Amino acid sequence: MENNEISYETLTPLAADESPPPPPPASCSPDIEPYVVLRNHISLSTTLCPSPESIAPDYFSLDVSEAVDKLASISATPPPSRDAGPTSAPAPDRTLEGSWFRANSRFKSPMLRLHKDILDFCEFLSPTAEEQESRNAAIKSVFDVINYIWPNAVAEVFGSFETGLYLPSSDIDVVILGSNVRTPLIGLQALSRALSQRGIAKKMQVIAKARIPIIKFVEKQSGFSFDISFDVHNGPKAAEFIKDAVSTWPPLKPLCLILKVFLQQRELNEVYTGGIGSYALLSMLIAMLRTQRDIQTSPECNLGVLLVNFFDLYGCKLNTADVGISCNGECIFFEKYITGFSVEGRPTLIAIEDPQAPDNDIGKSSFNYYQARSAFAMAFTTLTNAKTIQHLGPNRSILSAIIRPDAVLLERKGGSNGKLTFNNLFPGNGEPLERLNGDHQEIYCNRALNDLEEESLPRGGRTPGERKRTASRDGRSSKKAKGHATPMADSHKNGSV
């Protein structure tokens, strides 16, 4: 049998597992050429793996007091006497999870602290009863206008509000079906006039030249933003797919909410500006979860570990130049060239197979993915940096190292009772995180990778430093050219030659 080789890096399980390691995955197609998925090159013929006992856990306690106490107890304990009576049975060894706790203290494990931070933050983001009622009232007022213009049409809510994955500032997506308008533009203009006459909308904008023409506006009474389109059937279908996925993968909802805030704060969450949309982000999350062992069968999972694994995969390891991702079927990774998802001259674009239409690449519009990749990589560096976590101390949240308290979060009162504030939830996180001894240029600035970071992808044969020096020289040259061109420009302004 021909030995195809792929690159796939195994992750050490959070707790030691006595079960034998799973067999290597079978190749999706034995006829295709080998290609690199991740950085570590592993042959499919490799069958010998180190035992779990010999592997140090990926995520360990950063509190050194445990090690000091253990050494002190060993040195202070006298050897057992031969004349001593029968001793009791030795206490069972503490499990890895057990060593993360101590009396009257917060979690010792950074990943457990991060897990709790994620759960608390998601509770803070969850809509209150008043917010839910206000959104429903806004939707009803808009639907009344739509039904007045087109009595036989059907208006449906889709997107994050329908799936329950919306943030407090998320738009409400609506599609109008069966209006029988000749073109979407005619329908959008008619809806715009009706909304103005009723006086329920402000900041209206008809975007007619987009791939899917929409009207954007803010409902006056509630202040919620709306995006309305015509005869787009894949929106409601995608909402059904997402709701099924959320019920199948319990970690999906909290991770999606955290990552949506993460991208929103860096202005990388809008597709029309080259960011990552909610549908693409969800597909990326499902693909990442499929790479984890027993994630569906486990009753509990550490959300902190999964978040770090997401940042690691999409920020440091995935070879986007040659490989795309899929959240359907057995093959999570595929070769972009074979599927036709490869874009010449754009190796940084991520290719994401549409779960509803496999021939559609929903990542092709995210032309600023290289910025998102840099943000993911810096978040991974931050969350796995011992000095960063220790610098936060026991009273600050680890999540605050990558999510800052912006104006929306600071003004929000969330939680089940509607009284929970960001400062109550994460006290002491209002100030910016300090730099740490120059280990990284700025540990909470997630815009670009440090030049010393190792590149995981081919970049046209030049190193990051060479590209930076070239860009610097080009910048100086352009400044000189502008300096020489200024007198000529002034002479043209004055009408002289």
Buried (B, 14 or more C-beta within 10 A) or exposed (E): EEEBBBBBBBEBBBEEEEEEBEEBEEBBEEEBEBBBBBBEEBEBEEEEEEEBEEEEBBBBBBBEEBEEEEEEEEEEEEEEEEEEEEEEEEEEEEEBEEBBEBEEEEBBBBBBBBBBBBEBBBBBBBBBEEBEEBBEBBBEBBBEBBEEBBEEBEBBBBBBBBBBBBBBBBBBBBBBBEBEBEEBBEBBBBBBEBBEEBEBBEEBEBBEEEEBBBBBBBBBEBEBBBBBBBBBEBBBBBBEBBBEBBEEBBBBBBBBBBBBBBBBBBEBBBBEEBBBBBBBBBBBBBBBBBBBEEBEEEEEBBBBBBBBBBBBBBBBBBBBBBBBBBBBEEBBBBBBBEBEBBBEEEBBBBBBBBBBEEEEBBBBBBBBBBBBBBBBBBBBBBBBBEEBBBBBEEEBBBBBBBBBBBEBBEEBBBBEEEEBBBEEBBEEBEEEBEBBEEEBEBBBBBEBBBEEBEEBBEBEEEEBEEEEEEEEEEEEEEEEEEEEEEEEEEEEEEEEE
